[in-house]
Amino acid sequence: MAFLQASIYSNVLEMEVSVNVILPQKTEKKIGTATKGNLTDVPVMYLLHGMGGNHSVWERRTSIERYVADLGLAVIMPSTDLGWYTDTRYDMKYWTFISEELPTICHELFPQLTTNRAKTFAVGLSMGGYGALKLGLAKPESFCAVASLSGAVNLADRMEDLLAVRGKDFWEGIFGPFEQVQGSNNDPMFLLDQLVKSGKTPPNIFLCCGEEDLLLYGNKKMASALTSNNIEHTFETGPGNHDWIFWDAWIQRVLAWLPVEK
């Protein structure tokens, strides 16, 4: 595998953005480091960080590079600050960046990446789990499968819980007034309803959350909504809290679930 650290300029955000990239590279087997090396139509996974993280956190807290070595899978890990994958009220368009501009830039810089929906995935944890599900529900034509690990996937129903993390000014700077979030494009439940009404083909969805995690309730409610709408999905829980012990273990489960050639 090749591990690249890049600084790209975002015209949408009007700033430099850091992105870490894992790319398949043909290598000979040496001390357990053999890797798959398809150099065209390479499957791609956008791997999103949570609050407090950045472009480097998946690489530092897990063995993601080793986990994907035999999958021939490219991994794009961008830094999105604390923007919640949303076009914020303070005029930082993180949603437009992650959903439109970043894929375009990545395909310009790495033309070996697939443009095939069937080989394009979004995965994230916590805030990034919200972002990955949002990508899948709002951009189903672009993503075949999305996975949320301990994601805040029902935040509009539990906005008061967010106040335990940051103050109201922070959240309203991102989403606007609390009472306006539910039923907006920042509400995954609303996006699910819009997707069903559109008749578009939904992505496969994977939700997981630790049994001791405060976000378990919201994940159960989202899983129930997916079931009610006959959306293909997997929902699993297991021992664990909102931490890297859980995420390092479950990213391996997600990779086994993704529809990439094993």
Protein Blocks (a to p, Z undefined) as FASTA:
>chain_A
ZZdddddddfklopacddddddddddddeehiaccfbfbhiacddddddehiafklmmmm
mcklmmmmmnopacddddehjnoopacfkopafklmmmmmmmmmmmmmmmmbccbfklcc
cddehjlmmmmmmmmmmmmmlpmbdcdehiafklmmmmmmmmmmmcfklmmmmnopfklm
gopaklmklmmmmmmmnopacddddddddfkbfklmmmmmmmmmmmmnopacdddddedd
ddfklmmmmmmmmmmmpccdZZ
